[in-house]
Amino acid sequence: MHNFYPDKIYIDKKVASNLLTIKILEKFSSVPTQYVEGSKEVVDEVRRLAFPVDEGKKRLFITQKRDGFLKGCPGTSNHLCCGYRILSPVTGCPLDCTYCILQNYLVNNPAITLFVNIDDLLTDVEKAICSNPNRFYRIGTGELADSLALEEICGFSKLLVPFFARQKNAILELKTKTNLIDNLLSLDHNRRTIISWSLNSRPIIEGEEKGAASLDERLKAASVCQEAGYPLSFHFDPLIEYPGWEKDYKEVVRLLFDSIDHKNIAWISLGALRFMPGLKPIIEKRFPSSSIIYGEFITGLDGKCRYFKPIRVQLYQRILSWIREYGGDVFVYLCMESKDVWQKVFGFSPKNSSHLASLLDERVK
């Protein structure tokens, strides 16, 4: 895959003297730049463009975050949530997956936004984990951006990984669809950072995940990170039903365990395609050749469009059976699913979201 190269850079004047800002501008010395007083100028300009979401992926806004970096996962009502905590040093993503929720969620600011006050980020995390030493924190940066897509520009892993290596009651998960792992390989991680890949079948990667690394590139990168001593995790999310999905997904599971030692996998999550209704017209407009939104969907209790329950159960059961066939007793959980679906897939269900969180915590404590 190709590294991100912006068409234009906006610089918040408040961070013009920040060392990372200066480093980025030196790297992209030939890219047009514009100094702004705040986000409004950026948003107004990008939203006036003919294709704001498309063009926003080519615009980089360098600024500072003022409202705190560490947030709780929003979860979804009436479904079990794993208690994840979210760091967002970047919002927006240069990858262009058809199903990406950010197309709808970040519609008010389509530009890729990079927050360079990273010292404040580390302070926020340290305050949280030190104030409650008896609590375990699973923290990730992959909610509002791909964790590594801008790594060659910002190098955040060089700060985050050594920081988490020193923590006793927290781990970091970096979730990606890229193979941009070079910065990770020489870091002292103390196995307190989990490198995580979203996986999908070859047809979905090739047809629905524009700009992302191929399946083979992702698995090769995972193998290299394993050799560097990192624990790993994998996310089959979103699982998408289409003719031939069983053969294709079984191949992915087989290749995964051909490449990775199951003992080094912290967890695998499964999640079926789901989206807020507002995303459907965006996908129809931006990706008219995509058919993923025309499956058998129903509006769930959380307001999201989801596959009918029997379809979701079948997807999960089949994937789980292949994981057990090739990977043994690797820990597997469902992302944002109801108790009755858990029961049908596993024969049990966590009592509540806190119980699910504790199961995951025990995997990495």
Secondary structure, 3 states (H helix, E strand, C coil): CCCCCCCEEEEEHHHCCCHHHHHHHHHCCCCCEEEECCHHHHHHHHHCCCCHHHHHCCEEEEECCCCCCEEECCCCCCCECCCCEEECCEECCCCEECCCCHHHHCCCCCCEEEECCHHHHHHHHHHHHHHCCCCCEEEECCCCCCCCCCHHHHCCHHHHHHHHHCCCCEEEEEEECCCCCHHHCCCCCCCCEEEEEECCCHHHHHHHEECCCCHHHHHHHHHHHHHCCCCEEEEEEEECCCCCHHHHHHHHHHHHHHHCCHHHEEEEEEEECEECCCHHHHHHHHCCCCCHHHCCEEECCCCCEEECHHHHHHHHHHHHHHHHHHHCCCCEEECCECHHHHHHHHCCCCCCHHHHHHHHHHHHC
